[in-house]
Amino acid sequence: MISEERNEELKKCQKKLGHHFKNINLLNQALTHKSFVNENERKFKDNERLEFLGDSVLDLIIGEYALKKFTTHMEGDLSKIRAALVNESNLSKIARFLGLGAYIQLGKGELLAGGSDKNSILANTFEALVAALYLDEGIKKTASVTLPFFKSDLHHLANTSSYRDFKSELQEYAQAKKIPIPSYKVQKETGPDHNKIFEVTVSVNGQIVGQGKGKTKKEGEQKAANEALKKLKAKT
């Protein structure tokens, strides 16, 4: 039985999510961490099995949407776009937006350890929530509830190619062409600490083949690698 206090919490969660569950027990299970179950003599079900299903449901929803919307993208690009969104970092961000941390049932130890704000717990809980939606209403309704959290980033990634890992692509290209491994160097840092610009070069065999600027070292390296790829491929 769900207590009256817990029922009120679940009502707030449903309001935030924008979906009223037919089977409230599914939502309660999705928001129940194994640490809570372990401390309550397993009187409740934890969300691990739902998490397993939710991962697959999300892959299907995001994959189908991307396939229909981005008709000029190859399979490999679609996979990278999906991977850039269905990961711990992004799913925990969505979970925070929904305020899921306030509704997760955690064991006392996990609660004291800050479990309600851990990326791994938040991301796993969101996946369990997606599975609960799917079991409650089916794939069509689940997609209508969850896709709005991903659409903006999906279109941004598809239109900017920011899902691509140019450093990895350059590394693979170098190995395929049997040329020396590319090396990166930060040539200059400009601007105040809170708004630095990193100027990065990438060299092959001691020769600079690409340059890039970014607000982080990683961004500068990605841009330098992208330029290097274009130059090296133009020569072959």
Secondary structure, DSSP 8 states (H G I E B T S, - for coil): ---HHHHHHHHHHHHHHT---SSHHHHHHHTB-HHHHHHTTT-S--SHHHHHHHHHHHHHHHHHHHHHH-TTS-HHHHHHHHHHHSSHHHHHHHHHHHTGGGT-B--HHHHHTTGGG-HHHHHHHHHHHHHHHHHHH-HHHHHHHHGGGTHHHHHHHHHH-TT--HHHHHHHHHHHTT----EEEEEEEES-GGG-EEEEEEEETTEEEEEEEESSHHHHHHHHHHHHHHHHHHH-
